[in-house]
Amino acid sequence: MRHEDRWIESKYVRRQGRWQASRDTAELGVGSRLITDCVAALYDQQLPRYARGRLIDLGCGKVPLYGAYRRLVDEVTCVDWPQSVHAGGYLDLEADLSQVLPYADARFDTIILSDVLEHVAIPETLWREMARLLSPGGYVLLNTPFLYGVHEAPHDYARYTEYALRRFAVQAGLDVTLLLPIGGSLHVLADLLAKHLTHVPALGHGLSSTVQGLVALLDRCRLGQRIAARTGSRFPLGYFMVAHRPVRVGAALG
């Protein structure tokens, strides 16, 4: 990773021992705090379980998760599009993620693909490349939105169900280790309402924060968790996935 010594927190910040959405509106819109808090919590839980060795962060932008995985891995490589709207000066390589990447087979033990898949025009190529780049026993950790507004237009190409994500992984020769919905119907409604409320003069940001905060509070109690569990399969705000390159395919892909 270039300029590692200059890295600073951006989209995610560490507060009271955990990662969460930044409250700095220059880094993250007020209306996106709920989903970002949910995603941060999932990476907080899962990175210590799966991140190791040589890691490549694809579509890395400002490398917002660097602080969460840097002590877990031995080496970090950062790749993004040449004209990323989130450029942070940390890139080791500028590349189109819809194309073959110039790295050797089985070069990496961990791949991060955070809020990127929906922006890739030819996802099948990316999945094949991730499978090729992973060492046997390595993991891909990714998140992607589902019931979520268009963003970074015109480079916002798709929303994928859990079935599409499983199919991508299996076709690439990867096993699905974990696939979780992010939130449920209340999260979708809160996200949509919060994004609209931000446009209300004077009061908008406060109203938006309140709506999202109420759902976040519900997440901490049994009732909120039950609602999310019952509605997440049909009305997810997004998905979090861990896929694994099994050792048995090492000879074929490596």
Secondary structure, 3 states (H helix, E strand, C coil): CCCHHHCCCCCEEEECCEEEECCCCCCCCHHHHHHHHHHHHHHHHHHHHHCCCEEEEECCCCCCCHHHHCCCCCEEEEEECCCCCCCCCCCCEECCCCCCCCCCCCCEEEEEEECCHHHCCCHHHHHHHHHHHEEEEEEEEEEEECCCCCCCCCCCCCCCCHHHHHHHHHHCCCEEEEEEEECCHHHHHHHHHHHHHCCCCCCHHHHHHHHHHHHHHHHCCHHHHHHHHHHCCCCCCEEEEEEECCHHHHHHHC
